[in-house]
Amino acid sequence: MKIKSLIFILILLPTLLYGRNALPKVTYNNMEFIDVAGDNAVEPFFVLNRYLGADNKVIVPDSIMCKGTNYAVKGIAQLAFLGSRDFLKEVYLPNSVTYINEDVFSGCRKLEYVKLPEKLSSVGERAFQDCVLINKIVFPRSLKNLGQCAFSGCKGLKVVIFTSDSLQLWRGEAWQFPFSMCNDELTIYAPQSLIDKVGYYAMWRAAKWKELTPEIAEKYSIYDQSGKPKTSEDSFFDFLFYYLYDFYDIYDIDDLF
């Protein structure tokens, strides 16, 4: 009788802990996905929890099939690529992803390129720390949060581009700067409206900032939907668009951290 009772409890335990509608782990193309929203979200979604393979090029899907339903992949979990530090070279993240958690690519010293999602809102602390072969990063217009030391130690990083002024600046020590200990030649291009804000923050002000002009946008192939070079003149409209987008979005990304 005791054995039967124990088995019954073990069967019910996941339901008791995560709710009746909780989704299990799903493995696809050597990637492990988990549901982190559970019953708290109107529509559950998955995050990439861990990469299990050994390929030097990884393409993350925008959705995962589970129980006959497609669920969006909206995030990359902490340390998801911990086991890939010795071989990972390219990563392509789908536009469904809105946040990259802490330490995701930290120490991936062979990583050369990451395709960032168009709706990326947040990059966690040390997410790309010591990725020494990355030489350029172009952030999407939707980016709001950039964690401390997010790109620290990226010795090859020479160009960083912010395409809007939606980034939320914060005060901190010099070592906490997202681009601390990077290449001495690092130049950060941004709309003038963001550069004006930088002047109030000593930590951010220490970097070399330049205005994102049409010539720079064209040089680095940064275009808006009309095919024109993306410049600071569009920043107000970007801010308004993404403010409204977030207002109607059913998910609060800050609650996941």
Residue pairs with C-beta under 8 A, 6 or more apart in sequence:
14 22
15 22
18 38
18 39
19 38
19 39
20 39
21 38
21 39
21 44
22 35
22 38
22 39
23 35
23 38
23 44
23 46
23 66
23 67
23 71
24 35
24 66
25 32
25 33
25 34
25 49
26 32
26 33
26 34
26 46
26 64
26 65
26 66
27 33
27 52
28 61
28 64
29 53
29 61
30 51
30 52
30 53
30 55
31 48
31 50
31 51
31 52
31 53
31 58
31 60
31 61
32 48
32 49
32 50
32 51
32 52
33 46
33 47
33 48
33 49
33 64
33 73
34 46
34 47
34 49
34 77
35 44
35 45
35 46
35 66
35 71
36 45
36 46
36 47
36 75
36 77
36 256
37 44
37 45
37 251
38 44
41 250
41 251
42 250
43 71
43 72
43 250
44 71
45 71
45 72
45 73
45 74
45 75
45 251
46 64
46 66
46 71
46 72
46 73
46 74
47 73
47 74
47 75
47 76
47 77
48 60
48 73
48 75
48 76
48 77
48 80
49 77
49 80
50 77
50 79
50 80
50 82
50 83
51 58
51 80
51 81
51 83
51 84
51 88
52 83
54 84
54 87
55 87
56 87
56 88
56 89
56 90
56 110
57 89
57 90
57 91
57 92
58 81
58 84
58 88
58 90
58 91
58 92
59 92
60 73
60 76
60 91
60 92
60 93
60 94
60 97
61 73
61 94
62 72
62 73
62 94
62 95
62 96
62 97
63 70
63 71
63 72
63 73
63 96
64 70
64 71
64 73
65 71
72 96
73 94
73 96
73 97
74 96
74 97
74 98
74 99
74 251
75 97
75 98
75 99
75 100
75 101
75 253
75 256
76 93
76 97
76 99
76 100
76 101
76 104
77 101
77 104
78 101
78 102
78 103
78 104
78 124
79 102
79 103
79 104
79 106
80 101
80 104
81 88
81 91
81 104
81 105
81 108
82 103
82 107
84 108
85 107
85 108
85 109
85 110
86 110
87 110
88 105
88 108
88 110
88 111
89 110
89 111
89 112
89 113
90 111
90 112
90 113
90 114
91 105
91 111
91 113
91 114
91 115
92 114
92 115
93 100
93 114
93 115
93 116
93 117
93 120
94 117
95 117
95 118
95 119
96 117
96 119
97 117
97 119
97 120
98 117
98 119
98 120
98 121
98 122
98 142
98 251
98 253
99 120
99 121
99 122
99 123
99 124
99 253
99 256
99 257
100 120
100 122
100 123
100 124
100 127
101 124
101 127
101 257
102 124
102 125
102 126
102 127
102 147
103 124
103 125
103 126
103 127
103 129
104 124
104 127
104 128
105 111
105 114
105 127
105 128
105 131
106 126
106 127
106 128
106 129
106 130
106 131
107 129
107 130
107 131
108 128
108 130
108 131
109 130
109 131
109 132
109 133
110 133
111 128
111 131
111 133
111 134
112 133
112 134
112 135
113 134
114 128
114 134
114 137
116 137
116 138
116 139
116 140
117 140
118 140
118 142
119 140
119 142
120 139
120 140
120 142
120 143
121 142
121 143
121 144
121 145
121 246
121 253
122 143
122 144
122 145
122 146
122 147
122 253
122 254
122 257
123 143
123 145
123 146
123 147
123 150
124 147
124 150
124 257
125 147
125 148
125 149
125 150
126 147
126 148
126 149
126 150
126 152
127 147
127 150
127 151
128 134
128 150
128 151
128 154
129 149
129 150
129 151
129 152
129 153
129 154
130 152
130 153
130 154
131 151
131 153
131 154
132 153
132 154
132 155
132 156
133 156
134 151
134 154
134 156
134 157
135 156
135 157
135 158
135 159
136 157
136 158
136 159
136 160
136 161
136 220
137 151
137 157
137 159
137 160
137 161
138 161
138 163
138 220
138 222
139 146
139 160
139 161
139 162
139 163
139 167
140 163
141 163
141 164
141 166
141 238
141 241
141 242
142 164
142 166
142 242
142 245
143 162
143 164
143 166
143 167
144 166
144 167
144 168
145 167
145 168
146 167
146 178
147 178
148 172
148 176
148 177
148 178
149 175
149 176
149 177
149 178
149 180
150 178
150 179
151 157
151 160
151 178
151 179
151 182
152 175
152 177
152 178
152 179
152 180
152 181
152 182
153 180
153 181
153 182
154 179
154 182
154 183
155 181
155 182
155 183
156 183
157 179
157 182
157 183
157 186
158 183
158 185
158 186
158 187
159 186
159 187
159 189
159 220
160 179
160 186
160 187
160 188
160 189
161 188
161 189
161 190
161 212
161 216
161 220
161 222
162 188
162 189
162 190
162 191
162 194
162 212
163 191
163 212
163 222
163 230
163 238
164 191
164 194
164 234
164 235
164 238
164 239
164 242
165 190
165 191
165 193
165 194
165 197
165 232
165 235
165 238
165 239
166 235
166 238
166 239
166 242
167 194
169 197
169 198
169 200
169 201
169 204
170 201
171 201
171 202
171 203
172 203
173 203
174 180
174 203
174 206
176 203
177 203
177 204
177 206
177 207
179 186
179 188
179 207
186 207
186 208
187 208
187 209
187 210
188 207
188 208
188 209
188 210
189 209
189 210
189 211
189 212
189 216
190 198
190 209
190 210
190 211
190 212
190 232
191 211
191 212
191 231
191 232
191 235
192 211
192 232
193 232
193 235
193 236
194 232
194 235
195 209
195 211
198 204
198 205
198 209
199 205
210 216
211 232
212 222
212 230
212 231
212 232
213 231
213 232
214 229
214 231
215 229
216 222
217 223
217 229
217 230
217 231
218 229
222 229
222 230
223 229
223 230
224 230
224 234
